[in-house]
Amino acid sequence: MSTDSPPSGSSGSSGSGSSRHVPVVVVGAGPAGLTVGNILRAGSVDCAVLEAESREFIERRPRAGVIEEWAVRELQRRGLADNLSERAQRHSSCEFRFGGERYRFPYTELTGRHHWVYPQPLLVADLVHEYVDVRGGDARFSVRDVALHDLDTARPSVTYTCPETGERRSLTCDFVVGADGPRGAARAALPTGHARIARHDYGIGWLALLAEAPPSSDCVLFGIHPDGFAGHMARSPGVTRYYLQCPPGDDPDNWSDDRVWSELHQRLEGAGSPPLTEGPLIEKRVLDLHDHVVEPMTYGRLFLAGDSAHLVAPIAAKGMNLALHDAFLLGDALVAYLDGGDGSGLDDYSEACLRRVWDYQEFSQWLSEVYHGTSAGDPFRAGTTFARLRRLFTSPVAAAAFAEQYLGTAERY
């Protein structure tokens, strides 16, 4: 890791007369950015977290809810999982429903591993509380017009508009963590041609729904149906996430509550299963499913993390887990360098992250074909979809391979 001084004549384009220096500026207060911030505070490294939304907003924003066991262990090891350990639901199986039948996949029986269900807003609230209220971290919410400068020097800076005064402010730093999503300032700061952005569009939409209703099953349900995929995922004892396959770009207003529940009942039908518990739908939005990966995840002193670096469709519930994996590696690497001069973790960061990223992307593609093959209107794809499902429930080797990818438990990536 180079520690050269900024070159003579560096622009210093902070745009502000008043500037403060911190070793690390984290842009974005999602799971990745807040986890990095907490790791830095635990390592006695000063940092500042900048977030475009208010604290109240990010603590309520509905997002993912499945956390893999290895990620929970890492959060626990770092003192970031007290509430999660007490309140999260432990899941040990999932269930595929197709052809009017139910097929339970007991992955904990096969592997001894499990999933945790803990809504992302709760995790974000926990991480904000730990970072700001417990560890005394500097977090600045509702900032505007964030811009990154001089990233290819040893003294980058980040500027933003203060929401209270309207003044432009500047933070110089040694490193910038870009964790503000695919449309954030960090991605925008990448020079043209520096990174390869690989993208995959599925040509499929999902109607994402939140129902104020208790879960209708003790596990995740995957409905494989000629009319389209349907999913059921618990979020809390009183809230359930549902998905319905729909045309990409569809208008949520096309889906009345009656139509939604009718389709859910039909696509999640399984012999002997109790009917779904209905309730008010408090969210309806259409997701056009796509993935992308930025390679490399670094530029100069900028390190991307989470959705800034890679977006994986919610098909396999991998996004929050990848964000946490980035954060664990990056937080530890920054502490090692700033505390003791060991730059090996920063040098290896992008490659180490991307091995897991690409593995999860491949699994998402495989699972998408299982979810959507029967509704494609192609008898060949429908036939291969059912072949995959039959293999999953008749071959111990196939079951073990699926469980490893579903749980993210491979020994090496």
Rosetta blueprint (number, residue, H / E / L):
1 M L
2 S L
3 T L
4 D L
5 S L
6 P L
7 P L
8 S L
9 G L
10 S L
11 S L
12 G L
13 S L
14 S L
15 G L
16 S L
17 G L
18 S L
19 S E
20 R E
21 H E
22 V E
23 P E
24 V E
25 V E
26 V E
27 V E
28 G L
29 A L
30 G L
31 P H
32 A H
33 G H
34 L H
35 T H
36 V H
37 G H
38 N H
39 I H
40 L H
41 R H
42 A H
43 G L
44 S L
45 V L
46 D L
47 C E
48 A E
49 V E
50 L E
51 E L
52 A L
53 E L
54 S L
55 R H
56 E H
57 F H
58 I H
59 E L
60 R L
61 R L
62 P L
63 R L
64 A L
65 G L
66 V E
67 I E
68 E E
69 E H
70 W H
71 A H
72 V H
73 R H
74 E H
75 L H
76 Q H
77 R H
78 R L
79 G L
80 L L
81 A L
82 D H
83 N H
84 L H
85 S H
86 E H
87 R H
88 A L
89 Q E
90 R E
91 H E
92 S L
93 S L
94 C E
95 E E
96 F E
97 R E
98 F E
99 G L
100 G L
101 E E
102 R E
103 Y E
104 R E
105 F E
106 P L
107 Y H
108 T H
109 E H
110 L H
111 T H
112 G L
113 R L
114 H L
115 H E
116 W E
117 V E
118 Y L
119 P L
120 Q H
121 P H
122 L H
123 L H
124 V H
125 A H
126 D H
127 L H
128 V H
129 H H
130 E H
131 Y H
132 V H
133 D H
134 V H
135 R L
136 G L
137 G L
138 D E
139 A E
140 R E
141 F L
142 S L
143 V L
144 R E
145 D E
146 V E
147 A E
148 L E
149 H E
150 D L
151 L L
152 D L
153 T L
154 A L
155 R L
156 P L
157 S E
158 V E
159 T E
160 Y E
161 T E
162 C L
163 P L
164 E L
165 T L
166 G L
167 E L
168 R E
169 R E
170 S E
171 L E
172 T E
173 C E
174 D E
175 F E
176 V E
177 V E
178 G E
179 A L
180 D L
181 G L
182 P L
183 R L
184 G L
185 A H
186 A H
187 R H
188 A H
189 A L
190 L L
191 P L
192 T L
193 G L
194 H L
195 A L
196 R E
197 I E
198 A E
199 R E
200 H E
201 D E
202 Y E
203 G E
204 I E
205 G E
206 W E
207 L E
208 A E
209 L E
210 L E
211 A E
212 E L
213 A L
214 P L
215 P L
216 S L
217 S L
218 D L
219 C L
220 V E
221 L E
222 F E
223 G E
224 I L
225 H L
226 P L
227 D L
228 G L
229 F L
230 A E
231 G E
232 H E
233 M E
234 A E
235 R E
236 S E
237 P L
238 G L
239 V E
240 T E
241 R E
242 Y E
243 Y E
244 L E
245 Q E
246 C E
247 P L
248 P L
249 G L
250 D L
251 D L
252 P H
253 D H
254 N H
255 W L
256 S L
257 D H
258 D H
259 R H
260 V H
261 W H
262 S H
263 E H
264 L H
265 H H
266 Q H
267 R H
268 L L
269 E L
270 G L
271 A L
272 G L
273 S L
274 P L
275 P L
276 L L
277 T L
278 E L
279 G L
280 P L
281 L E
282 I E
283 E E
284 K E
285 R E
286 V E
287 L E
288 D E
289 L E
290 H E
291 D E
292 H E
293 V E
294 V E
295 E E
296 P L
297 M L
298 T E
299 Y E
300 G L
301 R L
302 L E
303 F E
304 L E
305 A L
306 G H
307 D H
308 S H
309 A L
310 H E
311 L E
312 V L
313 A L
314 P H
315 I H
316 A H
317 A L
318 K L
319 G H
320 M H
321 N H
322 L H
323 A H
324 L H
325 H H
326 D H
327 A H
328 F H
329 L H
330 L H
331 G H
332 D H
333 A H
334 L H
335 V H
336 A H
337 Y H
338 L H
339 D H
340 G H
341 G L
342 D L
343 G L
344 S H
345 G H
346 L H
347 D H
348 D H
349 Y H
350 S H
351 E H
352 A H
353 C H
354 L H
355 R H
356 R H
357 V H
358 W H
359 D H
360 Y H
361 Q H
362 E H
363 F H
364 S H
365 Q H
366 W H
367 L H
368 S H
369 E H
370 V H
371 Y H
372 H H
373 G H
374 T H
375 S H
376 A L
377 G L
378 D L
379 P H
380 F H
381 R H
382 A H
383 G H
384 T H
385 T H
386 F H
387 A H
388 R H
389 L H
390 R H
391 R H
392 L H
393 F H
394 T H
395 S L
396 P H
397 V H
398 A H
399 A H
400 A H
401 A H
402 F H
403 A H
404 E H
405 Q H
406 Y H
407 L H
408 G L
409 T L
410 A L
411 E L
412 R L
413 Y L
